[in-house]
């Protein structure tokens, strides 16, 4: 939940301008900002003493704080929130970045590649961590499955779901199978399960596996064993996300504490906190900005998360975003997340 915002009506125009300049300067170099530094960059005819007084007022309002090691000030979560909501000037995403996003999405061959491209591009352009939820659907319908033999007792399972979405999975088998055996297994599964919801398919497979093996033909047993892997719980990309660039976060001094980094990366691995946060974002419109403690998760207290939903035919399928330090360039990250969500939505719409 967002910090209780200080109304801009409580701040003079001079105080607003000084706060804006201080936040921008701190975002740029990460160093506490003193009155002399602001005196050089305000464009106002103000003495360092006057600026110190204004900064003291801003600190009293909870918008700034003074680190123990410096006479300068840094923004608080409340200060960032006021900056983001009322003072920030969003910079349009550079055209070269927009074209890069479009080009990568056009080259993606399926939904999984689109999602991976989006997370990598978010990370590459922001120099932070890019995250994209895999699309969530009310139902996933199996259309067709094919098996192709690979080397070393591996089989490529090509699973077509819904209308035209293709998922490729490599499964491991107990022995090598001929092309005829694989075709027979695929034909049996297609005859049994094509047109059914994949969750129902998994339930039926479980029931088949629990039956006495003697009651199954060799061909049926082979088909069921391969289908167990091809249609397993992780075959449906619904409850997961793809992340890229998390190691970029190690380059920010405020996130460089080894213990904090370990907790942060463990949270990324467990995925629960981020998925819970993204679930909230699926019910909101447009870009959402969570600053520090606003995420509601202690492990993200030193981070900001900027998210936006993406959709197909007006129905939200997932959320994407950028994770970085609270000292992130919001004016650049916000349009990056917004444009990426729109382009991903457009790319997904073109495939339906």
Secondary structure as GFF3:
##gff-version 3
##sequence-region A 1 352
A	DSSP	three_ten_helix	8	10	.	.	.	ID=ss1
A	DSSP	alpha_helix	13	29	.	.	.	ID=ss2
A	DSSP	alpha_helix	35	41	.	.	.	ID=ss3
A	DSSP	alpha_helix	48	60	.	.	.	ID=ss4
A	DSSP	beta_strand	64	65	.	.	.	ID=ss5
A	DSSP	beta_strand	74	75	.	.	.	ID=ss6
A	DSSP	alpha_helix	77	82	.	.	.	ID=ss7
A	DSSP	pi_helix	83	87	.	.	.	ID=ss8
A	DSSP	alpha_helix	95	107	.	.	.	ID=ss9
A	DSSP	alpha_helix	111	126	.	.	.	ID=ss10
A	DSSP	beta_strand	129	133	.	.	.	ID=ss11
A	DSSP	beta_strand	142	149	.	.	.	ID=ss12
A	DSSP	beta_strand	154	161	.	.	.	ID=ss13
A	DSSP	beta_strand	165	172	.	.	.	ID=ss14
A	DSSP	alpha_helix	179	193	.	.	.	ID=ss15
A	DSSP	alpha_helix	198	210	.	.	.	ID=ss16
A	DSSP	three_ten_helix	213	215	.	.	.	ID=ss17
A	DSSP	alpha_helix	218	230	.	.	.	ID=ss18
A	DSSP	three_ten_helix	233	235	.	.	.	ID=ss19
A	DSSP	beta_strand	241	244	.	.	.	ID=ss20
A	DSSP	three_ten_helix	246	251	.	.	.	ID=ss21
A	DSSP	three_ten_helix	253	255	.	.	.	ID=ss22
A	DSSP	alpha_helix	258	270	.	.	.	ID=ss23
A	DSSP	alpha_helix	272	282	.	.	.	ID=ss24
A	DSSP	beta_strand	288	291	.	.	.	ID=ss25
A	DSSP	three_ten_helix	292	295	.	.	.	ID=ss26
A	DSSP	three_ten_helix	298	300	.	.	.	ID=ss27
A	DSSP	beta_strand	303	312	.	.	.	ID=ss28
A	DSSP	beta_strand	315	325	.	.	.	ID=ss29
A	DSSP	alpha_helix	330	350	.	.	.	ID=ss30
###
